[in-house]
Structures are given as structure tokens and as C-alpha cells.
Amino acid sequence: MKIAIASGKGGTGKTTLSTNLASFLAEEHEVVLTDLDVEEPNSGLFIEADLVREKDKFKMVPEWSADECILCGNCQKVCNFHAVIQLGEMIMVFPELCHGCYACSELCPTSSLPMIPKKMGVLKHFRNGNLNFVESRLDIGEEQAVPLIKQTHKYIDQQFDDNFIRIFDSPPGTSCPVIEATKDADYIILVTEPTPFGLHDLKLAVETMKELKKEFGVVINRFGIGNDDVLAYCNEEQIKVLAKIPNSRRIAELYSQGRLIYKEIPEVRAELEKMKDLIMGKMKEVVK
């Protein structure tokens, strides 16, 4: 069972929900929580676990070899991302723009653009009892999140079998990293807040999930502020509201201290119980 927790904007509470839901489910089930917000991962601030494995992650980029190059310009023509350009008698490669498609390398008539590994980030795997936590982090200066998200998914598939509930803390927004993080999920949980900004970006996220043909539900965080427009929208669109996490100063205090809120706020544990029932039901459907 793969559950992606996403939202149309940052700061709605994805990490709050991801870490608390994963830890809550891990009390009875084997769970792996993966932070796919590789540009700014912060789930690890709330998870106490021991480091199991650390691996550098690489992407393949071309390197120009001038000795055999005939300056045909073919590499520049086939690169859709302007990562390879010809300037006079020189071929320039911009690794930050390269998507690793191999087109320039494979179609070079003199094999003058061999692909070489370039470090883009690091993956860390932690464990505490039933809870496994995997975090990937881009190196400073790296521009593309998608290749690292893709490799992180591959690691999860290789390391964890179907007995694990897999929870993915996704990047914010509706751009390419979110698509990569959610495209293989069995169920999407969209986190929002009851404000005009929250509703606006929820609508973007809902349209994205509909395009991906994903089943999804909504969790309303900071419930009690703003207005009822999010509830009205969900009712109108027949979107299931999975839980309502109350707006509370105590929750904010616990969060700021890096502590899990469900352990100390009974209302939050009760909302997670509702979500647990839904997840168990969805798991049975996936097994069938």
C-alpha cells in the first residue's frame, strides 16, 4: 500500500501528518516513511531512529571529449533542454540542465560525449522498531529533484515488500517533483487549511490528481481558523474529508519542539484512528 501525502502549497501540514500518521501506524504495523521533498526534507526532525544505511546518489551526465569530436552539432540538435550547446569549436555541457536522457551520447557519431556519474545528493535510511524512515536530500546547487525522487522510489521498492505500509511525504505544489512522487501511489491524501489560499491551492492539487486518475481524500489542518469554504468545496465536488486536525496553540508548541502531536493531543489521535480504518480498508482492496 503506497500512500502519498501532498498539497497544492507549502506549509499546510504535510510533514505534520506524514510523521504522526507513520508513527501511529507503526505501533501495530510495519511502516516505511519516505521524505520525497528532497529540496528541503524535514520529516527527520520528528523521527527518532538509528541510521541503517547512507548512500550517495548520482545522475549520469555527458562529458565532452574533444579528441575525436568532429563538431557536427548533432548533440545540440537532439538536446531538448539546452544542456549541450556548440560555441565555435567547443562543445559546452551544463550538468544542471541535463535530464540524463542519453540522446546526445548515443547519437554522437564519434562517441565524443560519454556519460559519467555526477553526485546529486544523498539517501539515508533509519529504523526504529516497526518504523523505517528514508530521507533523500539534494546537494546544494542541484536544480533537479525528479532524478533523486525516482531513485528514492527505486530504493523503497527494492528494500521493502508488500507487508509494509509505505507513506510518502511529497513536495509541495503541482509541478514535476509532485508528479514523480505521487504517480505510483495507491491513494493520495491532500492536506489543506481552511483559508482562501488553502482552497485556491487545494483546487490545483485536486485537478492534478484527477489528471493522474488517482483516488484521493482531503485532510483539513488547523481546522477552526478561516472559514467553511474548503468544506463547502469538498461537499460540492464529493471529495471525502478524511480528518480535521484542530487549530491549537498546544499543537504549534509541540511541533516547534520537534515532538509528535498525536501522543499528547487526544483529538489528533482520534482523527488518526479514522484514517487508520480507511487505510486498512484500502489495503484490502489493493490485495484483491
Summary of the structure (lengths in Angstrom):
residues: 288
radius of gyration: 21.7
end to end distance: 11.8
largest distance: 70.4
contacts: 927
relative contact order: 0.19
helix: 35%
strand: 27%
